[in-house]
Amino acid sequence: MQGHQGMWRWSLHKKVERDPGKSPALVRILLRELEKAESEDLRHVIIPLLHTLMYVLTKATGITEELYRRTYAFCIRLLTLPTPYCMVALDCAIRLKTEAAVPGTLYQRLVIAEQNLTNELYPYQERVFLFVDPELVSPSVCSALLLEIEAAQVHQTPEACMCHVVSHALQAALGEACQAGALQRKLQTSPRHTLEHYFHAVVAAVEQMASEPSPSREGHLERLEEIYCSLLGPAAAARGRCGGDSLQDRQPGIPLPSPHITFHLWTDEEQLWKELVLFLRPRSYLRLSADLEALDLQGLWPDQELARVSVLSRDSGIERDLSLVVDELFAPSSPEMERPGLQRKGGIKKRAWHPDILMPVSWDGSPELHRRTGRPSGDGELLPGISRLYTARVLVLGDDRMLGRLAQAYYSLRKRETQKFCLTPRLSLQLYYIRVLAPQKSTLSRHSELGELAAFLGRADPWYESIVNTLCPAIHKLAEMPPCLDTSQTVDPFILDVITYYVRMGTQPIYFQMYTVKIFSDLSQDPTEDIFLTELMVKIQDSKFPKDGFSPKRRGAAEGPGAELSICYQKALLSHRTREVTVSLRATGLVLKALPASDTEGPTHGPPTVAPVTDNTCLTITVTEVVKSSNLAGRSFSTVTNTFRTANIQIQSQDQRLLTLLLDKDNRRVFRDVVRFEVAPCPEPRAGAQKSKVLGLSSHQQQEMERTEAKAKPLRMPINTFSGIIQ
């Protein structure tokens, strides 16, 4: 049924593209279904229907004011519901208010941002980065996806996208008075400079009207009528107002181009950071070197930089040198060697900042949320005077192993930003995930094991399950199909359309706690640190400690299977009080899972249920304990599985057995010969990088900052879904 829901959504949106005249009827049907769901309290269908409706409204033209008012009033009524309904409804209501007054705004802004069309009035840019690990996804799947993306983007030239923007804006404003066919033919035959002229004129008319506190639909109509008459001529415009348009010229389809997607094979740990830097800084201004860390963004003023800035002082303290300083400040460019004034080298300019603004807490999202839904609150944490004009939508394909590597890259990215603000002030980072498994290499149980996070997202958000999780078999079927060599045929790229719908409408993140693990191979040396996102598996090795480095705890301690382990953890209580527990037991293995188990005892009918989500951060520890028993036949050993929950745990082997750690089910992230390891929530990577930046703070402020660092907030990685968690 869920796969049919995803196909139903796709079919509806295709009808809008092929026959725009049916858009008002589809909007009425969707709105009627939403009002029915509201009256019958069928909340589990509200968000899917609302997203479908908003996607139709973005593409459609000819929607009446009455339909806009009904849809807006429905969204306002949803604000009384709990999250995530009120958050999704608020986002839709904000967009609907502008679209109702200035039709075509949503379509225009979406195309300008996604296609990176240069415009001063709406300078936002977006890009989708599709990352695939070639070791986890088959080459046939990679080739099929790459071919589909390239085939769809062949016809999405800047000229074609500007034609779409102008045509859609004029049709949305003028309605039946617009000769759509003649308009599109005129635009397609116009030279580049003429097309750019009308594109900027339409964008200026729409954006200036949308920016007004009380936009007037009549005023907007008058301005676009002038552009329309200038484009087609007064005679053609008069024929359109009199209904002289021929039947075949009425309402031709205006496609909504897919976003600009770049395909990347994930082979380098630093690849994500490098691609984001290239996105923010044009290649013409970028000189690649071995160390990209030396890069800095253009446009950051000195009073907004947080790093220490070295400056060359021209002020020698002598009055005659002041004129040289003033002249150089206002000169366009003046080489240093041309100035004969006295110089004082090595001057340091330091700025003292309050600890709260040294590093934004999160790029997009409140740190108090743990696997919770909610609109990202990163906009309130920006530096003064700097807005995020760039949006990077990072989409990863694979399984839980790929997400573990994404978590490593995300942590490395955040750690870099504590040292130099290269991306955070300008970039909004959105993360997306589509599960893709290799059926020929994995059994059914292995599929379930490697897709636990996708299964959790599907339980949390049923619309994600219907749209995204059902893509896995479709992608494999696409890879098995022979490529179409006939480029003259028009093919509907189903996989690309679903990906596009996901990255556009998936705005509600679910936050996943990242965990740091300290690994000791020798207790006398510093540990190795790593992070994991979903799972940490512990196995007992057959190898033992060297005789001179360890003595057994007691005679006979190594008898029986497994190893004697000392486990110290803080028990997770509903009262949020800390209770430390220390136990010693013999075990054959442990599994630390960061995801809650599925709710298998839910109802067999009605809306989907979700595993309960707690406010506190917890790991689920499963220990396979060895129990020794004595009877007439002699000693025997049996195993029993114990489960408990904690946020912090330390485990050490007490006999001669060594441990092997496997992080995020990834065979490339294995640590062997481990004596002890410690697991705790991963803190925000900012405490160690701020001491050099706060030298000018008072003693009271220094103490404040030390307390802040001592209570470092945990780092959580957001993955976008359509609604977040539906309780």
Secondary structure as GFF3:
##gff-version 3
##sequence-region A 1 727
A	DSSP	alpha_helix	2	18	.	.	.	ID=ss1
A	DSSP	three_ten_helix	20	22	.	.	.	ID=ss2
A	DSSP	alpha_helix	23	39	.	.	.	ID=ss3
A	DSSP	three_ten_helix	43	45	.	.	.	ID=ss4
A	DSSP	alpha_helix	46	59	.	.	.	ID=ss5
A	DSSP	alpha_helix	65	78	.	.	.	ID=ss6
A	DSSP	alpha_helix	85	101	.	.	.	ID=ss7
A	DSSP	alpha_helix	105	115	.	.	.	ID=ss8
A	DSSP	beta_strand	125	132	.	.	.	ID=ss9
A	DSSP	alpha_helix	139	153	.	.	.	ID=ss10
A	DSSP	alpha_helix	158	174	.	.	.	ID=ss11
A	DSSP	three_ten_helix	175	177	.	.	.	ID=ss12
A	DSSP	alpha_helix	180	189	.	.	.	ID=ss13
A	DSSP	alpha_helix	192	210	.	.	.	ID=ss14
A	DSSP	alpha_helix	217	232	.	.	.	ID=ss15
A	DSSP	alpha_helix	234	241	.	.	.	ID=ss16
A	DSSP	three_ten_helix	247	249	.	.	.	ID=ss17
A	DSSP	beta_strand	261	265	.	.	.	ID=ss18
A	DSSP	alpha_helix	271	280	.	.	.	ID=ss19
A	DSSP	three_ten_helix	283	285	.	.	.	ID=ss20
A	DSSP	three_ten_helix	292	294	.	.	.	ID=ss21
A	DSSP	three_ten_helix	302	304	.	.	.	ID=ss22
A	DSSP	beta_strand	309	310	.	.	.	ID=ss23
A	DSSP	three_ten_helix	319	321	.	.	.	ID=ss24
A	DSSP	alpha_helix	322	330	.	.	.	ID=ss25
A	DSSP	three_ten_helix	336	338	.	.	.	ID=ss26
A	DSSP	beta_strand	348	349	.	.	.	ID=ss27
A	DSSP	three_ten_helix	355	357	.	.	.	ID=ss28
A	DSSP	three_ten_helix	378	381	.	.	.	ID=ss29
A	DSSP	beta_strand	390	398	.	.	.	ID=ss30
A	DSSP	alpha_helix	400	419	.	.	.	ID=ss31
A	DSSP	beta_strand	427	435	.	.	.	ID=ss32
A	DSSP	alpha_helix	444	450	.	.	.	ID=ss33
A	DSSP	alpha_helix	452	460	.	.	.	ID=ss34
A	DSSP	alpha_helix	462	464	.	.	.	ID=ss35
A	DSSP	pi_helix	465	469	.	.	.	ID=ss36
A	DSSP	alpha_helix	471	480	.	.	.	ID=ss37
A	DSSP	alpha_helix	494	505	.	.	.	ID=ss38
A	DSSP	beta_strand	508	513	.	.	.	ID=ss39
A	DSSP	beta_strand	515	520	.	.	.	ID=ss40
A	DSSP	beta_strand	528	532	.	.	.	ID=ss41
A	DSSP	beta_strand	535	544	.	.	.	ID=ss42
A	DSSP	three_ten_helix	547	549	.	.	.	ID=ss43
A	DSSP	beta_strand	563	571	.	.	.	ID=ss44
A	DSSP	beta_strand	579	593	.	.	.	ID=ss45
A	DSSP	beta_strand	619	631	.	.	.	ID=ss46
A	DSSP	beta_strand	634	653	.	.	.	ID=ss47
A	DSSP	beta_strand	657	663	.	.	.	ID=ss48
A	DSSP	beta_strand	670	674	.	.	.	ID=ss49
A	DSSP	beta_strand	676	681	.	.	.	ID=ss50
A	DSSP	three_ten_helix	687	689	.	.	.	ID=ss51
A	DSSP	three_ten_helix	691	693	.	.	.	ID=ss52
A	DSSP	alpha_helix	699	710	.	.	.	ID=ss53
A	DSSP	beta_strand	716	721	.	.	.	ID=ss54
###
